[in-house]
Amino acid sequence: MNKLVVVTKNKDTYFVKRLIEEVGDSAVFFNPWQDFILPDSEKYLVRTTGVYGSDLDLHFLSTLPAHSIINPLSSLKLFRSKLTQYQWLEDKGFKTPDWINLKGGDDLEAEKFFRLFPFAIVKPQIGQGGWGIEGLDWPNFKTWWKKRKGRDEDYLLQRFLPNVRELRLFFIGDHFRVVLERQSKSSIAANFKKQGSAVLSKIPEEFQLKVDQLVRATGLDYGAIDFLIDGDQIYVIDINCVPGIEQLEAISGENIMRKLLTANFFSQLF
C-alpha cells in the first residue's frame, strides 16, 4: 500500500515541488479530473479547491475512511466557498467585514450597500490566490455587475476597511504557528502571487484567545486564516484549507514541508 496519495490537479506548484524534494517517489499523485482509479493509501493529502468548477474531487474523497484524509472532508466542504465560510463564522460568533451575497440579488440591494459603504470589495465565492478580487465604488460596480449579472454571479460584496493590518496565521494542529503581516501594492489583495510582501508578526495578545478558539473550531489538521485588525476589532476574511507555503518558507526560514510531513496526523509516515 502507498504511504501517501496527493490529490491534486496541478503538480507544477511550489508546494508539490517541495513535497517531492522531501519524500521523492514515496508520494503518489491522483488527479480527480483525469485519473479513474483512486490508489489505495494510508493517507490522502488534498490539494484541490473549488476553482475548477467541480466537486468531483470531494466525491472521490467521500468513498474513503474519514481518518485517512488530510484535511477532514467536512472542513474541505465547509470552507470551499466564501459564502459557507462567512455564514459559519457568523453562526460561531466570529466577525467578518459586512457583506452581501450578489448571486440572485437585485441592484437595489447592492445600491443600498454602497450607500452604507461607498467603496467595497467584490470577491468570488470560490477563489484562490487573490484572483477576482477588486475594489469598486458604486458607478464602477454598476459597469462591472452589468457584465456578469445572469452569467457569472458567484460573487460577494464586502465592506472595504482602509488602513488596517492584514495578518495570515499558518498553523499545523496545536503545535506550530507562523504569523505573517502582509501588504499589497493595491491595498486590496495581499497575496504573494499578486506581488504582496510580508514580514513575521504575532497575533495581538488581546485577540489570541479568540484566534485559538477559531483554529480549533475549523477542525483542520493544518491551514491558514487571514485576518484584518482594525483598532480593537479583529475580522476573519478567509479560511484556507489548501494554503501555499512559498511565501511562508521564504519569510520564516522554516522547513514548513518537513514540519507538515512529521506532524502526528501523518502517523509518522516519513
N, C-alpha and C positions, 0 to 999 in steps of 0.2 A: 504494500500500500504506500502511496505517496505521503510524504511528510506534510507538504503544503501545496494547495492549489490557489493560485491568484486569479480571481475573477476580474478580468479587465478587457476592455475593447482596444485600448491603445497601449502597446508595450513600449512605445518611444517616449516615455516620460522620465523625469528625473527620479521619481520615486521607484519606478521599476528598475531603472539602471542601477540605482543604489542597492536595491534588493539583490540583484544578480551579482553585484560586486561582493556582497556579504555571504551569499549562500550558493553561488554558482548554479549548477543544474539541479540542485535539490528542490527547487520550486518548479512546478508545472503550471502553465498558463491556460486559461479557458476563456474564450470569447463567446458569450451567450448568443450573439447575433451572427456567429459564423460557425461555431463548433456544435456538433449534435449530441455528443455523449459527455456528460459531466464526469470527470475522473473521480475515482474513489480516493479519499484523502483523510488524514487525521484532522486537518484544519483547512478552512477556506477563508482567505483574506479577500474582502470585497473592495474593489477599486473602481466600481462603476457608479454612475449617477443618473439622474433623470434627464440630463441634457440630450440624450439620444432619442428622446421622444417615445420611449417604450419601456415598459416594466418587465420585459422578458427575463432580464437577469433575476428579478425578485421571484418570478415564477419558478425558475430553476432552483433558487435557494430554498424555496418553501418545501422542497422534497427532502431536505437534509435535516439531520438531527440538530436541534437548536444549539447545543453546546459546541458544535463544530464550526460555527460561523462567527467571524470577527469582521465587523461589529454585529450585535444582535439584529436579526431580521426585523423585529418590531421597531427598533430605533431607526434602521435604514428606511423603513417605510414612512415613519412619522416625520423625519427631518428632511425627506427628499424635496418637499415643497415648502416655500416660504409661507404659504397660506396655512398649512397644517402646523408648521413651526410656531407661527405667531399666535394661532388660536390656542395651542397647547401652552405656550408661555403665559398667556393671559389667564388661562384656567389655573395655572400653577402659581400665579401671583408675581411673575417676573415682568418687568416693564419693557415695552418696546416703544419706539417713537410712534406717534399717532399714524394710523394707516387705514386705507380702504382697499377693498378688492375691486379692481377695474372690470373684471370679467362679468358680463351681464349687467353692469351698472349703466346709469344714464349720465348724460352730460351735466345735468343739473347737480347731481351728487358731487361730481368732480369739481364743478364751479364753486359749490359751497365749501369744499375742502380748500380750494385756493384762496377763498375769501378769508379763511382762518389762517392759512399758511401760504403767503404769496409766492414762495419758492419751495418746490417739493421735489422729491426723488421718485422716478419711475424705475422699477426693478422687476425683472422676470420672476415669476413664481418659482420657476426651476432654473437656476442659473449656476454659473461656475466661473471662477477667476475674474470676477468683476464685469463679465460680459453683459451688455444690455442695460447697464445702469447709467442713467442720465439725470442731470438736474435741470428742471424746467420751470418757467413761470407760466401763467395761465395762457397768454397768447401763443407761446411756443408749444405748450401742451396740446392746444386745440389742433394745431397743424400735425403734431406727432400722432395724436389719437385718431385723426381722420384717416390716416394711412393704415391703421391697424384694426379699427373697430369693425367687427364682423368677420375678421380674418385671423388676427393674431392678438387675442385679448388676454392672454395669460400673464398679466402684469398686476403689480400692486403700486399704489401711490402712497408715498410715505413722507411725513414731515421731515424737512431738512433742518438739522441742528448745526448752526455755524459755530466755529471757534470751540470745538470740543476735542477731547482726547479720544483717539481710537486705539483700543488695545486688543490684541489677539492672544488668547490663552490656549496653548497647546498642552494637552495632558495625556498621560498614559496611566490609566487606573487612578489610584490614590497616591502613587509614589513618585511620579515625575511630572514636573510642570516647568514650562518656559513661557514667559510673558514678553511679547514684543509690543512696543508702541510704534504705530505705523502712521505714515504720512503719504499723501499723494500729491502729484503735481496739480491735479484738478480740484483737490479738496472734496472729491465725490467718492471715488473708489480707490482705496489704498492697496490694491492687490499688487503683489510683486511683479507679475507679468505686465501690469499697467504702469511700470516704471515707479512703483511705490518704493519708499525707503522705510527703514525700521531701525530701532535701537532696543537693546534689552531694557526691560522695565519691570514693574511689580504692580499687582493689584493693590490699590489703596486699602489700608487696613480696615477702614470703615465699611468696605464692601466685601471683605474676604469671606465672611460667614455666608452671605447671600450667594456668592460665586461658588463656594464649596457645595452648598445645597443644590445649585443648578447642575453642577458636574455630576453629582450622584444621581439626580433625578433623570438625567438623559439616558442612563443605562448603558452608555457607550464604554467599550473597552479602551478606546483612545479616540481623540478627536480634537477639534479646535472650535473655540467660541469667540465671536467678535463682539466687543462692547463699545459703547460710546459713554464717556463720562462728561457730564455737564453739571458742574457745581456739585451739589450734594445728591445728584441722581445718577444712577447707572442704568443704561438701556442695553438690551440684547438686540443685535441686528442680524446675527447669523449663527446657526449651529451646523458645523461641517463634519459629516461622518467620514469623509474621504479627503482629508486635508493634505495639501502638498507639504513637503519638508525642505525644499531647496533654500528658501529664504531663512528658514529656521536653523538649518545646519550652518549656513553662511554666517549668520549673526551670532549664534550662540557658541559656535565652535564645538558643539556636541555631536557625537555619532548617534543621531536620532534613530537611524535604521537599526543599528545594533541594539539600542535600548528597546525598540519595539520587539525585535526578534527574541530577546531574552526575558520579556515580560511574562508573567505567570499564565496569562490567557493563551500563550502559545504552547503551554505544557512542556516548556524547555525542549522544544524540538531541535534547536540549533545550539 
